[in-house]
Amino acid sequence: MSHETLAVILFLTFVAGTLAITVWASRHTKDATDFYAGGRSFSGVQNGLAIGGDYMSAASFLGIAGLIALYGYDGFLYSIGFLVAWLVALLLVAELLRNSGRFTMADVLAFRMSPRPVRTAAGVSTIAVSIFYLLAQMVGAGALVALLFGFTSDFAKNATIVLVGALMIIYVTVGGMKGTTWVQIVKAVLLMGGAALVTLLVLGKFGFNLSTLLRDAADQSGKGDAFLEPGLRYATDASGLTGKLDLISLGLALVLGTAGLPHILIRFYTVPTSRDARKSVQWGIGLIGVFYLLTLVLGFGAAALVGSDAIRKQNPAGNTAAPQLAQEIGNRVFGDAGGTILLAVIAAVAFATILAVVAGLTLASSSSFAHDLYAHVFKRGKVSEREEVRVARIAALVIGAVSIVLGIYAQRLNVAFLVALAFAVAASGNLPAILYSLFWKRFNTSGAVAAIYGGLGSAVFLVTFSPVVSGKETALFADADFAWFPLENPGIVSIPFGFLCGWLGTVLSKEYNNAKYAEIEVRSLTGAGAEGAVQH
């Protein structure tokens, strides 16, 4: 049996299993609380696994492994940034957000402010961040299928992106949060198992000696000791000051972005208590921390055993390094049949990863549209829960279609890099508004709207005129050149700008509601009355 056939069988098995879960969940989804928050019925451990499943995306598995395989030390910076970001989320956001809101990030922001403008801004920001993140998953799907089946035609890659988009729409519209959460739990277990298996095989090949692995990786890379030192991709001698600023910008985006990601934030509403929210983040950190240590072995293992030339030949951005490593180590340890099986397994796991993450992202963005924009802005709260859920399902269909179209055009970009852009947008717009709302008494409607639009707008504006979009062979529009902003990640400018806009908007407005701040302070610290947080 060829690896193509086996991979298809494994993939179809996973899809069939998750669709069965989705149908089962649909029978237990009776109201808006079930659809948006899974009935708040998940334990801390279950939600921790789901958070891990939501967070360990194609960017983590495919993108980071590829960056490490091509750039060594500099690629591992992504793993460090993604992991440290969870400490920010745990210490500043998780428990307080769960206690203060109901379904979405905007519930917290709108509680002590004028709800319509704040919910509009939060809804726009949520959809923008989710679409950036969705792009990365779609690009990963196209790269995987091209490797697995040897496709070189754009039509085949595009068809794959359409298939992934269709499946994610089904998961969200049929299963809601309950179905999506169980899909993410299953996927987290599969991904950890697959990554651990390949890691053990790679370490076994090098006598479980990490130093030997690193030395071989450096030798095979053609870069020598430079492969194990900073400066191959970021802050290179050739890039000068621009490269150093780009590195700082990337670090800021990675560390601060998680606490502003909508699809992560809504996970805190699926647990019954704030204690479970803390426990779920702790479990998530443990799971994610172990996984990112595994990516170190996967990346350097791919450099040592596959070689950077072979990886670039298959995918210039390095997105296929992990499955290529699986095939190579399988061939060396078990023979050709073993390589075929291992490639198929890892490819199927990567597909499972993509499907689970895109479902979470689509749910976050469609929920925000229905709950924030439709129910509270367009209908001014005069809408039934049943109608709100129906609109959320329609929104999932539209957002899925948009992400499919954009994903087709973004296939030249590294998936980890695309996710870093999503982190920058989230940290620039959402995070300032959330932190100010939770911790600053004086914060008001003007400040919240200014923080979100200022941060979001500046991040998207700077990315549009950066080398990511034009002016380079690997840019979104390789044939055009309208880039004047030199940095690839806008975080170093857009994140402080978002905080500045929030402060400026607040001090220029006289609006201030001391009683409402006192109430949300009590809610955030105790959870008292959180269920009714948006019934005003």
C-alpha positions in Angstrom: 0.0 0.0 0.0 1.4 3.4 -0.9 1.7 6.2 1.6 -0.8 8.2 -0.4 -3.5 5.5 0.0 -2.6 4.9 3.7 -2.7 8.6 4.5 -6.1 8.9 2.8 -7.5 6.0 4.8 -6.1 7.4 8.1 -7.4 10.9 7.2 -10.8 9.7 6.3 -10.9 7.6 9.5 -10.2 10.8 11.5 -12.7 12.8 9.6 -15.4 10.1 10.1 -14.7 10.0 13.8 -14.7 13.7 14.3 -17.9 14.1 12.2 -19.5 11.4 14.4 -18.5 13.5 17.5 -19.9 16.6 15.8 -23.2 15.0 15.2 -23.3 13.7 18.8 -22.5 17.2 20.1 -25.3 18.7 17.9 -27.9 16.6 19.8 -26.7 18.1 23.0 -26.5 21.7 21.7 -29.9 23.2 22.8 -29.2 26.9 23.4 -26.7 29.7 23.0 -24.7 28.7 26.1 -24.2 25.2 24.6 -23.2 26.6 21.1 -20.8 29.3 22.3 -19.5 27.8 25.6 -20.2 24.1 25.5 -22.7 24.5 28.3 -19.7 25.4 30.6 -19.5 21.7 31.2 -15.8 20.9 30.5 -13.4 20.2 33.4 -10.1 21.9 33.8 -8.2 18.9 32.4 -10.5 18.6 29.4 -10.3 22.3 28.6 -6.5 22.2 29.1 -6.3 19.5 26.4 -8.6 21.5 24.2 -6.5 24.6 24.7 -3.4 22.6 23.7 -5.3 21.3 20.7 -6.4 24.8 19.7 -2.9 26.3 20.3 -0.7 23.6 18.7 -1.6 24.5 15.2 -0.1 23.8 11.8 2.2 26.7 12.6 3.7 24.9 15.6 3.9 21.4 14.0 4.8 22.3 10.4 6.1 25.9 10.5 8.3 25.9 13.6 9.9 22.5 12.6 10.6 24.0 9.2 12.1 27.2 10.5 14.4 25.2 12.9 15.4 22.9 10.0 16.3 25.8 7.8 17.6 28.4 10.3 18.6 26.5 13.4 18.7 28.6 16.5 16.6 31.4 15.1 13.8 29.1 14.2 13.6 27.9 17.9 12.8 31.5 18.9 9.2 30.9 17.8 8.9 28.0 20.3 10.2 30.1 23.1 7.9 33.0 22.3 4.8 30.9 22.0 5.5 29.2 25.3 6.3 32.3 27.3 3.1 33.9 26.0 1.1 31.5 28.2 2.5 33.0 31.3 1.1 36.4 30.3 -2.3 34.7 29.5 -2.3 32.9 32.9 -1.2 35.8 35.1 -3.2 38.6 33.5 -6.1 37.3 31.6 -7.5 33.7 32.0 -9.2 33.8 35.4 -10.3 37.4 35.3 -11.8 37.1 31.8 -13.7 34.0 32.6 -15.2 35.6 35.7 -16.1 38.8 33.9 -17.7 37.7 30.7 -20.2 35.3 29.2 -19.4 34.3 25.6 -16.9 36.6 23.9 -14.1 39.1 24.7 -16.6 42.0 24.0 -18.8 41.0 27.0 -16.0 42.2 29.3 -15.3 45.4 27.4 -19.0 46.3 27.0 -20.0 45.8 30.6 -19.0 49.3 31.9 -19.1 51.1 28.6 -21.4 52.0 25.8 -22.0 48.6 24.3 -22.7 49.2 20.6 -19.4 51.0 19.6 -17.3 48.7 21.8 -18.9 45.5 20.5 -18.6 46.7 16.9 -14.9 47.3 17.4 -14.3 44.0 19.2 -16.3 42.1 16.6 -14.2 43.6 13.7 -11.0 42.8 15.5 -11.9 39.2 16.3 -12.8 38.5 12.7 -9.6 40.2 11.4 -7.3 38.2 13.8 -9.1 34.9 13.1 -8.8 35.3 9.3 -5.0 36.0 9.7 -4.7 32.8 11.7 -6.9 30.8 9.4 -4.6 31.7 6.5 -1.7 29.9 8.2 -3.8 26.7 8.6 -5.0 26.8 5.0 -1.4 27.2 3.7 -0.3 24.3 5.8 -3.0 22.1 4.4 -2.0 22.9 0.8 1.7 22.1 1.5 0.9 18.8 3.2 -1.1 17.5 0.3 1.5 18.6 -2.2 4.1 16.5 -0.3 1.8 13.5 0.3 0.6 13.0 -3.2 3.4 14.6 -5.1 1.1 17.2 -6.5 2.7 20.1 -8.3 -0.4 21.7 -9.8 -2.0 24.7 -8.1 -5.4 23.2 -8.7 -4.7 20.2 -6.4 -3.4 22.5 -3.6 -6.4 24.8 -4.0 -8.8 21.9 -3.9 -7.3 20.8 -0.6 -7.8 24.3 0.9 -11.5 24.2 -0.2 -11.9 20.7 1.4 -10.4 21.9 4.7 -12.6 25.0 4.6 -15.7 22.9 4.0 -15.0 20.5 6.9 -14.3 23.3 9.3 -17.7 24.9 8.4 -19.4 21.6 9.1 -17.7 21.2 12.5 -18.8 24.7 13.6 -22.3 24.9 12.2 -23.3 21.4 13.3 -21.4 20.8 16.6 -20.8 24.3 18.0 -18.4 24.6 20.9 -19.1 21.1 22.3 -18.2 19.4 19.0 -15.3 21.7 18.4 -13.8 21.1 21.9 -14.0 17.3 21.6 -12.4 17.4 18.1 -9.6 19.5 19.7 -9.1 17.1 22.6 -8.8 14.1 20.2 -6.4 16.0 18.0 -4.2 17.1 20.9 -3.8 13.4 21.9 -3.0 12.4 18.4 -0.5 15.2 17.8 1.4 14.6 21.0 1.5 10.9 20.3 2.8 11.4 16.7 5.3 14.1 17.6 6.6 12.0 20.6 7.0 8.9 18.4 9.1 10.7 15.7 11.1 12.4 18.4 12.0 9.1 20.1 13.0 7.5 16.8 15.2 10.5 15.9 16.9 10.6 19.4 17.4 6.8 19.2 19.1 7.3 15.8 21.6 9.6 17.6 22.0 7.4 20.7 19.8 9.7 22.7 22.6 12.3 22.6 21.3 15.7 21.8 24.8 17.1 21.3 25.4 14.6 18.5 22.1 15.5 16.9 22.9 19.2 17.0 26.4 18.6 15.6 25.1 16.5 12.7 22.4 19.1 12.0 25.0 21.9 11.9 27.2 19.9 9.5 24.4 18.9 7.2 23.0 22.5 7.1 26.1 23.8 5.3 26.3 26.7 7.8 28.5 25.0 10.4 28.5 26.5 13.9 26.5 29.5 12.7 23.5 27.1 12.5 23.6 26.8 16.3 24.0 30.5 16.9 21.6 33.5 16.4 21.8 35.5 13.3 20.9 33.2 10.3 17.4 34.6 9.9 16.9 37.5 12.3 19.3 40.3 13.2 21.8 39.1 10.5 24.8 41.2 9.7 23.4 42.1 6.3 20.0 43.3 7.8 21.7 45.7 10.2 19.5 47.7 12.6 16.3 46.7 10.6 17.0 43.0 11.4 17.5 43.7 15.1 14.3 45.7 15.3 12.4 43.0 13.4 13.6 40.4 16.0 12.4 42.6 18.9 9.1 43.1 17.1 8.6 39.4 16.6 9.4 38.7 20.2 6.8 41.3 21.4 4.1 39.9 19.1 4.7 36.3 20.2 4.9 37.0 23.9 1.9 39.4 24.1 -0.3 37.9 21.3 -1.7 34.8 23.0 -3.6 36.9 25.6 -5.4 38.7 22.8 -6.3 35.7 20.5 -10.1 35.4 20.3 -10.2 31.6 19.8 -8.1 31.1 22.9 -10.0 33.6 25.0 -13.4 32.0 24.3 -12.0 28.7 25.7 -12.0 30.2 29.2 -15.8 30.4 29.1 -16.3 26.7 28.6 -15.4 25.8 32.3 -17.8 26.2 35.2 -15.5 28.0 37.7 -12.4 30.3 37.8 -10.5 27.5 39.4 -11.1 25.3 36.4 -10.0 28.2 34.2 -6.6 28.4 36.1 -6.3 24.6 36.0 -7.0 24.4 32.2 -4.3 27.0 31.5 -1.8 25.1 33.7 -2.6 21.9 31.8 -2.3 23.7 28.6 1.1 25.1 29.5 2.4 21.7 30.5 1.1 20.1 27.3 2.4 22.9 25.0 5.7 23.1 26.8 6.5 19.5 26.2 5.3 19.8 22.6 7.7 22.7 21.9 10.6 20.8 23.3 9.7 18.1 20.8 9.8 20.6 18.0 13.4 21.2 18.8 14.2 17.6 18.0 11.9 17.5 15.0 13.5 20.6 13.5 17.2 19.7 14.1 16.4 16.1 13.2 15.0 17.2 9.8 18.2 19.3 9.2 20.4 16.4 10.1 18.6 13.5 8.3 16.7 15.2 5.5 18.9 18.2 4.8 17.9 21.8 4.1 18.2 21.4 0.3 15.7 18.6 0.2 13.3 20.5 2.4 13.5 23.7 0.4 13.1 21.7 -2.8 9.8 20.3 -1.6 8.6 23.6 0.0 10.7 26.8 0.0 9.2 28.0 3.3 10.0 24.7 5.1 6.5 23.8 5.9 7.0 20.1 5.1 10.1 19.4 7.2 8.2 17.4 9.9 6.5 14.9 7.5 9.7 14.6 5.4 11.5 13.7 8.6 8.9 11.2 9.5 9.4 9.4 6.1 13.2 9.6 6.3 13.4 8.2 9.9 10.8 5.6 9.1 12.9 4.4 6.1 16.1 4.2 8.2 14.6 2.4 11.1 11.8 0.2 9.6 12.6 0.2 5.9 10.5 1.6 3.1 7.3 0.2 4.4 7.9 1.9 7.8 8.7 5.2 6.1 5.5 5.0 4.2 3.4 4.3 7.3 5.1 6.9 9.4 4.7 9.6 6.7 1.0 8.7 6.4 0.5 8.8 10.1 2.2 12.2 10.6 0.5 13.7 7.6 -2.9 12.5 8.9 -2.1 14.0 12.3 -1.1 17.3 10.7 -4.4 17.3 8.9 -6.2 16.6 12.1 -4.3 19.5 13.6 -5.4 21.9 10.9 -9.0 20.8 11.0 -9.2 21.2 14.8 -7.6 24.7 14.8 -9.6 26.1 11.9 -12.8 24.9 13.6 -11.9 26.8 16.8 -11.0 30.0 14.8 -14.2 29.9 12.8 -16.3 29.4 15.9 -14.6 32.4 17.6 -15.1 34.7 14.7 -18.7 33.6 13.9 -19.7 33.7 17.5 -18.4 37.3 17.8 -20.3 38.3 14.6 -23.6 36.8 15.9 -23.3 37.7 19.6 -21.6 41.1 19.4 -22.4 42.6 16.0 -25.8 41.0 15.1 -27.5 40.6 18.5 -26.2 43.6 20.3 -25.3 46.1 17.6 -27.7 45.5 14.8 -30.6 44.2 16.8 -29.8 46.1 20.1 -30.3 43.0 22.2 -33.8 42.3 20.9 -33.1 38.9 19.4 -33.8 35.3 20.5 -31.0 32.9 21.4 -32.2 30.6 18.6 -32.0 33.3 16.0 -28.5 34.4 17.3 -27.2 30.8 16.9 -28.7 30.6 13.4 -26.8 33.8 12.4 -23.6 32.4 13.9 -23.9 29.4 11.6 -24.4 31.6 8.6 -21.4 33.7 9.7 -19.3 30.5 9.9 -20.1 29.8 6.3 -19.2 33.3 5.1 -15.9 33.5 7.1 -15.0 30.0 6.0 -15.4 31.1 2.3 -13.3 34.2 2.8 -10.5 32.3 4.5 -10.5 29.7 1.6 -10.1 32.4 -1.0 -7.3 34.2 0.9 -5.6 30.9 1.8 -5.3 30.1 -1.9 -3.3 33.4 -2.5 -1.0 33.0 0.6 0.7 29.7 -0.2 4.2 31.1 -0.6 4.4 32.2 3.1 5.7 30.2 6.1 2.8 29.2 8.3 4.6 30.1 11.6 5.4 33.5 10.1 1.7 34.0 9.2 0.7 33.1 12.7 3.2 35.6 14.1 1.3 38.3 12.1 -2.0 37.2 13.7 -0.3 37.5 17.1 0.9 41.0 16.3 -2.6 42.1 15.3 -4.1 40.5 18.4 -1.5 42.1 20.7 -2.0 45.5 19.1 -5.8 45.8 19.2 -7.3 43.3 21.6 -4.8 43.1 24.4 -4.6 46.9 25.3 -8.4 47.0 25.5 -8.6 43.9 27.7 -5.9 45.0 30.1 -7.1 48.5 30.4 -10.7 47.3 31.0 -9.7 44.9 33.7 -7.1 47.1 35.5 -7.7 50.8 34.8 -10.6 52.5 36.6 -10.6 55.5 34.3 -10.9 53.5 31.1 -14.0 54.3 29.0 -15.8 53.7 25.7 -13.6 56.2 23.7 -10.5 54.5 25.0 -11.7 51.0 24.2 -12.7 51.9 20.6 -9.5 53.9 20.1 -7.3 51.0 21.4 -8.9 48.4 19.2 -9.1 50.4 16.0 -5.8 52.1 16.5 -3.9 48.9 17.3 -5.7 46.8 14.7 -5.6 49.5 12.0 -1.9 50.3 12.5 -0.9 46.6 12.4 -2.9 45.8 9.3 -1.7 49.0 7.6 2.0 48.4 8.3 1.8 44.7 7.2 0.2 45.9 3.9 3.2 48.1 3.1 5.8 45.6 4.5 8.0 43.1 2.7 5.4 40.4 3.6 3.0 41.7 1.0 5.3 43.0 -1.8 8.8 43.6 -2.8 10.3 40.1 -2.3 10.2 36.7 -4.1 8.4 35.2 -1.1 5.9 38.0 -0.7 2.2 37.7 -1.1 2.4 39.7 -4.4 5.9 38.8 -5.6 5.5 40.8 -8.8 4.6 44.1 -7.1 6.6 46.4 -4.9 4.9 49.0 -2.8 6.7 48.2 0.5 8.0 51.1 2.4 7.8 49.8 6.0 11.0 47.8 6.4 10.0 45.3 9.2 8.2 42.0 8.5 6.4 42.1 11.9 4.7 45.4 12.9 4.5 44.6 16.6 7.2 47.0 17.8 5.2 49.9 16.4 1.6 48.7 16.5 1.5 47.3 20.0 2.7 50.5 21.8 0.5 52.5 19.4 -2.6 50.4 20.5 -1.8 51.2 24.2 -1.2 54.8 23.4 -4.5 55.1 21.5 -6.4 53.5 24.4 -4.8 56.0 26.9 -5.3 59.0 24.6 -9.0 58.1 23.8 -9.7 57.7 27.5 -8.1 61.0 28.8 -9.8 63.0 26.0 -13.2 61.8 27.1 -15.0 62.7 30.3 -17.1 59.5 30.4 -16.4 57.5 33.6 -18.5 55.0 35.5 -17.0 54.2 38.9 -19.9 52.0 40.0 -19.6 49.7 37.0 -15.8 49.4 37.4 -16.3 48.4 41.1 -18.8 45.8 40.0 -16.6 44.3 37.2 -13.7 44.3 39.7 -15.7 42.2 42.1 -16.8 39.9 39.2 -13.3 39.5 37.9 -11.8 38.5 41.3 -14.7 36.4 42.6 -16.8 35.3 39.6 -20.0 36.5 41.4 -22.7 37.4 38.9 -20.7 36.6 35.8 -23.5 34.7 34.2 -25.5 37.9 33.9 -22.6 40.1 32.8 -24.2 41.0 29.5 -27.8 41.3 30.5 -27.9 45.0 30.5 
